[in-house]
């Protein structure tokens, strides 16, 4: 990623999704974005490395011990460069991610896409009920036209969401 850029998710509708791409900091209104995916750094702090448009989700229902336990697990297993923490809010809908290489990635509700068996589960939702913690895979990478988790298309960055939807439709990823 170029210096002075961040990975920023732009939400869109019809179908509902999020286009995550490199965005110049000077184009970002910091009052309208929030951290979305966090990486564990020194002193067991989580720092955002991907952002999305929108307000910060309330985390009052999440036990503070979850973050401490998660950090301890990640650090003790040497996963700092492999595992991140994504804040999704209360949604548990299954999502599919399409990788467009330098053009970014697109996350879509799995029910709104045409895709084969997912290549890899990339996100899980954790929940706790009566002292029992469980998790469910809710994000996955779709197979692409060039093999698992490779660039979906070659070409230039779509200039806007309408062009992006046309690309997705031309590859029959959406209806």
FENJO-V883960 format. One record per backbone hydrogen bond with DSSP energy under -1.0 kcal/mol. NH is the residue of the N-H (numbers start at 1). CO is the residue of the C=O. If there is no record, write none. Layout:
nh->NH co->CO
nh->NH co->CO
//
This chain:
nh->5 co->2
nh->6 co->23
nh->8 co->21
nh->9 co->51
nh->10 co->19
nh->12 co->17
nh->17 co->12
nh->18 co->107
nh->19 co->10
nh->20 co->105
nh->21 co->8
nh->23 co->6
nh->25 co->4
nh->27 co->24
nh->28 co->25
nh->32 co->29
nh->34 co->52
nh->36 co->50
nh->37 co->50
nh->38 co->85
nh->39 co->47
nh->41 co->45
nh->45 co->42
nh->47 co->39
nh->49 co->37
nh->50 co->37
nh->51 co->7
nh->52 co->34
nh->53 co->9
nh->54 co->32
nh->62 co->59
nh->66 co->63
nh->68 co->64
nh->69 co->65
nh->70 co->66
nh->71 co->67
nh->72 co->68
nh->73 co->69
nh->74 co->70
nh->75 co->71
nh->76 co->72
nh->77 co->73
nh->78 co->75
nh->79 co->74
nh->82 co->79
nh->83 co->79
nh->85 co->38
nh->87 co->36
nh->95 co->138
nh->96 co->108
nh->97 co->140
nh->98 co->106
nh->100 co->104
nh->103 co->100
nh->104 co->101
nh->105 co->20
nh->106 co->98
nh->107 co->18
nh->108 co->96
nh->109 co->16
nh->110 co->94
nh->112 co->109
nh->113 co->110
nh->114 co->173
nh->119 co->141
nh->122 co->139
nh->123 co->139
nh->125 co->136
nh->127 co->134
nh->129 co->132
nh->132 co->129
nh->134 co->127
nh->136 co->125
nh->138 co->123
nh->139 co->123
nh->140 co->95
nh->141 co->120
nh->142 co->97
nh->147 co->144
nh->150 co->147
nh->152 co->99
nh->164 co->160
nh->165 co->161
nh->166 co->162
nh->167 co->163
nh->168 co->164
nh->169 co->165
nh->170 co->166
nh->171 co->167
nh->172 co->169
nh->173 co->168
//
